[in-house]
Amino acid sequence: MKRIILAFFFILSTMLVAVDLDFYGNARIGVWYVQKDKDMTGTDDSRLDMEYDFYTNSRFGANVTQDRIKANVEFGFKYGDAYLRTLYGEYSFDKLSLLVGQDYTGFCDFPAQATSIYSGKDELMVGFGTFYDSRHPMVKVTLKNGPYVSLMEPKVFSPNQMIEDDAIDALIPRTNIGMKFKIENIKIHATLGINLTRYNEDYAIWEAENPEYDPADSTSMEYIIKNTDELINAYAAALTMEYIEGDFSLKGQFNFGQNVADYGIFTATMANAGWDEEKDEIANSITTGGYGQVGYKMNDKLMFVGGVGFIASENDFMKNQDTAMTLFGQVKYKIAPMICLTPEIGMFDFMEDGYDNPEGSQLYFGTKLQADLP
């Protein structure tokens, strides 16, 4: 047994010498005040509240490289428990690379908004202008000149609540294709995600089609078998551009999609498919949005950043668009080589839902403190 243990440690130490192992990580803590208006509180008074939180996207991870192989593992810390963020291996061929594991999708071009009012992590305009669908297990092929394609598990959803999810057939893997390239000082990233499913199932409903229908007598209702055969197309597209000239930077994104919440995009609006009871068919939601951000670096320690984001969703069963927006201004200040303080002020406005009901807004001001591993 001792020989086996010694042999194991010998092999492990030999492997560690042969590979490049790079650990990284950070801890993020935020403290901020939130001013909720009357529409948000649902009372005659606004409300001021303080939040102090350890951000759940604090992380610890490692990159491992050896010749053509790259591997990564990263953990986050949520409410005292560790959770897996990324875990993948990637092999580089002559003209392409192949990645297998859990990683970010193509929807991860973030602005710099730092203060969180809900999730306890950097907000990054997620749901208010940024298209983002988190991290997922995937098989990803990336060509050397920038194009990529990722295949993920299909997402199954049911706009008609009378139809169970097991009555929905996935047609293809959830697919994300895109391309990254650079023209002088401009970085461009275009990405498209598609999720196709089909309803093909008989379902039963009670309908009051009997001329002698009596609401107090359920026997006067007719039990009718209906069939739905609907192709459900959920897709999301985003075009992100970033311009850097010396100490000045400009970044923006325009995004568009159909049933984007059913694809997996996080939104502050009603962006999922619904069911038209009169036509007995899918009612698709169309979403458009985007953000703009400007930054200026004063020196190696100080940088100013500000931005605005907007999103709008509409559907045939809503009266008008469901809209939301956010804006922020911040200062990034390095108080030490690996410690950054980020004071920020901004607002989140849910504006009105699709039925013209005001949903309220929140003003906030506070700061994030982040310490990185050396």
C-alpha positions in Angstrom: 0.0 0.0 0.0 2.8 2.4 0.8 4.4 1.8 -2.6 1.1 2.5 -4.3 0.7 5.8 -2.3 4.3 6.8 -3.2 3.7 6.0 -6.8 0.5 8.0 -6.9 2.2 11.1 -5.4 5.2 10.7 -7.8 2.8 10.6 -10.8 0.9 13.6 -9.5 4.0 15.7 -8.9 5.3 14.8 -12.4 2.0 15.9 -13.9 2.1 19.2 -12.0 5.6 19.9 -13.3 4.4 19.2 -16.8 1.4 21.5 -16.8 0.8 25.2 -16.1 -1.5 25.6 -13.2 -3.0 29.1 -12.6 -5.2 29.8 -9.6 -7.5 32.8 -9.5 -10.4 34.2 -7.4 -11.9 37.1 -5.7 -14.2 38.1 -2.8 -16.9 40.8 -3.4 -18.9 42.6 -0.7 -21.4 45.4 -1.3 -23.2 48.0 0.9 -25.8 50.3 -0.6 -29.1 52.1 0.1 -32.2 51.6 -2.0 -35.0 54.2 -2.3 -38.2 52.5 -3.5 -41.0 54.8 -4.8 -44.7 54.5 -3.9 -45.5 52.3 -6.9 -42.8 49.9 -5.8 -43.9 49.7 -2.1 -47.6 49.6 -2.9 -48.3 52.2 -0.2 -48.6 56.0 0.1 -45.0 56.3 1.1 -41.6 55.6 -0.4 -39.1 53.6 1.5 -35.3 53.8 2.2 -33.5 50.6 3.0 -29.9 49.6 3.5 -28.4 46.3 2.1 -25.1 44.8 3.1 -24.2 41.5 1.3 -21.5 39.1 0.3 -21.9 38.8 -3.5 -22.7 35.3 -4.6 -20.5 35.7 -7.7 -17.4 35.8 -5.5 -15.3 32.9 -6.9 -12.3 30.6 -6.7 -11.0 28.7 -9.7 -8.0 27.3 -11.6 -6.8 27.2 -15.2 -4.7 24.2 -16.3 -2.8 24.2 -19.6 -0.6 21.7 -21.2 0.4 21.8 -24.9 -2.9 21.9 -26.8 -5.1 21.2 -23.7 -6.8 23.7 -21.5 -9.0 22.9 -18.6 -10.9 25.1 -16.1 -12.8 24.7 -12.9 -14.5 27.5 -10.9 -16.6 27.6 -7.8 -18.8 30.3 -6.4 -20.0 30.9 -2.9 -23.8 31.3 -2.3 -25.1 31.9 1.2 -22.2 30.0 2.8 -22.3 27.1 0.3 -20.0 26.4 -2.7 -21.6 25.9 -6.1 -20.1 25.0 -9.5 -19.8 27.8 -12.0 -17.6 26.4 -14.8 -16.0 23.1 -15.5 -14.7 22.2 -18.9 -11.8 20.9 -21.0 -10.8 22.3 -24.3 -8.5 20.8 -27.0 -6.9 23.0 -29.7 -6.5 21.5 -33.2 -4.7 23.2 -36.0 -7.8 25.2 -37.2 -10.3 24.9 -34.4 -10.8 24.1 -30.8 -13.3 21.7 -29.1 -14.7 22.4 -25.7 -16.7 20.0 -23.6 -18.2 20.9 -20.2 -20.0 23.8 -18.5 -19.1 27.3 -19.6 -20.6 30.7 -20.5 -22.7 30.9 -23.7 -22.3 33.6 -26.3 -24.6 36.0 -24.3 -22.0 37.2 -21.9 -21.0 40.7 -23.1 -21.5 42.6 -19.9 -21.5 46.3 -19.0 -19.8 47.4 -15.7 -22.9 48.0 -13.5 -21.9 46.7 -10.0 -24.6 47.4 -7.4 -27.1 44.6 -6.8 -30.6 45.2 -5.5 -31.9 41.7 -5.8 -29.5 38.9 -6.5 -26.5 39.7 -4.3 -24.1 39.9 -7.2 -22.9 42.4 -9.8 -26.1 43.4 -11.6 -24.5 44.1 -15.0 -27.8 45.3 -16.4 -29.0 41.7 -16.6 -32.7 41.8 -17.4 -32.6 45.6 -18.1 -30.7 45.7 -21.3 -28.1 42.9 -21.3 -29.1 39.6 -22.9 -27.7 36.8 -20.6 -28.6 33.2 -20.1 -25.9 32.0 -17.5 -23.6 29.0 -17.9 -24.6 25.6 -19.3 -23.1 22.2 -20.1 -22.2 22.2 -23.8 -20.2 21.0 -26.7 -18.6 24.0 -28.4 -16.5 24.2 -31.6 -14.6 27.5 -32.2 -12.7 28.2 -35.4 -9.4 30.1 -35.3 -10.8 33.0 -37.2 -13.7 33.7 -34.7 -16.9 31.7 -35.6 -18.2 29.3 -33.0 -21.2 27.0 -32.4 -22.4 25.5 -29.1 -24.9 22.7 -28.6 -26.7 22.5 -25.3 -29.6 20.7 -23.7 -33.0 21.8 -25.2 -35.2 23.9 -23.0 -38.8 22.7 -22.7 -41.6 25.1 -21.8 -45.4 25.2 -22.0 -47.3 28.4 -22.8 -50.6 26.4 -22.5 -50.9 25.3 -18.9 -53.3 22.5 -20.0 -50.4 20.8 -21.8 -47.9 19.0 -19.6 -44.2 19.4 -20.4 -43.9 15.7 -21.3 -46.2 16.4 -24.2 -43.6 18.7 -25.8 -41.0 17.3 -28.2 -37.5 18.8 -28.5 -36.5 19.0 -32.1 -32.9 20.0 -32.0 -30.3 20.8 -29.3 -30.4 24.4 -28.0 -28.0 26.0 -30.4 -25.8 29.1 -30.0 -23.8 30.3 -33.0 -21.8 33.5 -33.3 -18.6 35.2 -34.3 -16.0 37.5 -32.7 -13.7 39.7 -34.7 -11.7 42.9 -34.5 -11.4 45.9 -36.9 -8.6 48.1 -35.6 -9.8 49.5 -32.3 -13.3 48.0 -32.5 -14.3 44.6 -31.2 -17.5 43.1 -32.6 -19.4 40.1 -31.4 -22.6 38.8 -33.0 -24.4 35.8 -31.5 -27.7 34.0 -32.1 -29.4 31.3 -29.9 -32.2 29.0 -31.2 -34.4 26.6 -29.2 -37.1 24.7 -31.2 -39.8 22.5 -29.7 -43.2 21.2 -30.9 -46.5 20.5 -29.2 -48.2 17.5 -30.6 -50.7 16.2 -28.1 -54.4 15.6 -27.5 -55.7 17.4 -24.4 -59.1 17.5 -22.9 -61.1 20.5 -21.7 -64.5 21.3 -20.4 -66.4 23.8 -22.5 -69.8 25.3 -22.1 -71.0 24.6 -25.7 -74.2 23.0 -24.6 -77.1 25.4 -25.4 -78.6 24.4 -22.0 -75.5 25.2 -20.1 -76.1 25.9 -16.5 -73.1 27.2 -14.4 -74.4 25.5 -11.4 -74.7 22.1 -13.2 -71.3 20.7 -14.3 -73.2 17.9 -16.2 -74.4 20.5 -18.7 -70.8 21.1 -19.8 -69.2 19.2 -22.7 -66.0 17.3 -22.4 -64.1 18.0 -25.6 -60.9 16.5 -26.9 -58.6 18.9 -28.7 -55.3 18.6 -30.5 -52.4 21.0 -30.7 -49.6 20.8 -33.3 -47.6 23.9 -32.8 -43.9 24.7 -33.6 -42.5 26.8 -30.8 -39.6 28.9 -31.9 -37.6 30.7 -29.2 -34.6 32.7 -30.3 -32.4 35.5 -29.1 -29.8 37.6 -31.0 -27.3 40.2 -29.8 -24.8 42.5 -31.5 -22.1 43.9 -29.2 -19.5 46.5 -30.1 -16.6 47.9 -28.1 -14.4 50.8 -29.1 -11.2 51.6 -27.2 -9.0 54.6 -28.0 -6.3 55.4 -25.4 -8.0 56.0 -22.0 -11.5 56.3 -23.6 -13.8 53.4 -24.1 -17.3 53.0 -25.5 -19.4 49.8 -25.4 -22.9 49.0 -26.5 -25.3 46.2 -27.4 -28.4 45.8 -29.4 -30.5 42.7 -28.9 -33.7 41.2 -30.3 -35.6 38.0 -30.0 -38.8 36.0 -29.8 -39.9 34.2 -26.6 -36.5 35.0 -25.2 -37.4 34.1 -21.6 -38.3 30.6 -22.9 -34.9 30.4 -24.6 -33.3 31.2 -21.2 -32.6 34.9 -21.3 -33.2 36.7 -18.0 -35.6 39.7 -18.4 -37.4 42.3 -16.3 -40.3 42.2 -18.7 -42.9 39.6 -19.7 -40.9 37.9 -22.5 -42.3 34.4 -22.6 -44.7 32.8 -25.1 -48.4 32.7 -24.1 -51.5 31.0 -25.3 -54.3 32.6 -27.3 -57.4 31.0 -26.0 -59.6 32.4 -28.8 -57.4 31.2 -31.6 -56.2 28.2 -29.7 -52.6 28.8 -30.7 -49.2 30.2 -29.5 -49.0 33.9 -28.9 -45.3 34.9 -29.4 -43.6 37.6 -27.4 -41.1 39.9 -29.2 -38.4 41.6 -27.2 -35.9 44.3 -28.1 -33.4 46.1 -26.0 -29.8 47.0 -25.5 -27.4 49.2 -23.5 -24.7 51.8 -23.9 -21.7 52.5 -21.7 -18.9 55.0 -21.7 -15.7 54.9 -19.7 -12.6 57.1 -19.1 -9.4 56.0 -17.4 -7.8 58.8 -15.5 -4.7 56.8 -14.4 -3.8 53.3 -13.3 -5.9 53.7 -10.2 -8.9 55.7 -11.2 -11.6 55.1 -13.8 -15.1 56.7 -14.5 -17.9 54.6 -16.0 -21.5 55.3 -16.8 -24.3 53.6 -18.8 -27.9 53.1 -19.6 -30.0 50.0 -20.5 -33.5 49.5 -21.9 -35.7 46.5 -22.7 -39.3 46.2 -24.1 -41.5 43.1 -24.7 -44.8 42.9 -26.5 -47.4 40.2 -27.1 -50.8 40.0 -28.7 -52.4 39.3 -25.3 -50.9 42.5 -23.8 -52.4 45.9 -24.4 -49.0 47.7 -24.8 -45.3 47.0 -24.4 -43.9 45.9 -21.1 -40.8 48.1 -20.5 -38.0 48.5 -18.1 -34.7 50.5 -17.9 -31.7 51.1 -15.7 -28.8 53.6 -15.6 -25.7 54.0 -13.5 -22.6 56.0 -12.9 -19.6 54.7 -11.0 -16.0 55.3 -10.0 -13.5 52.4 -10.0 -10.6 53.1 -7.6 -7.8 50.7 -6.8 -6.9 51.3 -3.2 -4.2 48.6 -3.5 -2.8 46.5 -6.3 -5.4 43.7 -5.8 -8.2 45.6 -4.0 -10.8 47.8 -5.9 -13.5 50.1 -4.4 -16.4 50.9 -6.7 -18.8 53.6 -5.5 -21.9 53.7 -7.7 -25.3 55.6 -8.0 -28.1 54.6 -10.3 -31.7 53.5 -10.7 -33.9 50.6 -11.9 -37.2 51.6 -13.4 -39.8 48.9 -14.1 -41.9 51.5 -15.9 -45.3 50.0 -16.9 -46.4 46.5 -17.6 -48.2 45.4 -20.8 -51.5 46.6 -19.3 -50.4 50.2 -18.5 -50.0 49.5 -14.8 -47.0 51.4 -13.2 -44.6 48.9 -11.6 -42.3 51.4 -9.7 -38.7 52.3 -9.6 -35.7 52.1 -7.2 -32.9 54.6 -6.8 -29.7 53.3 -5.2 -26.3 54.5 -4.1 -23.5 52.5 -2.5 -20.2 50.7 -3.1 -18.7 47.4 -3.9 -15.4 46.3 -2.4 -13.5 43.5 -4.3 -10.3 41.7 -3.3 -8.6 39.6 -5.9 -6.1 36.7 -5.5 -2.6 37.6 -6.5 
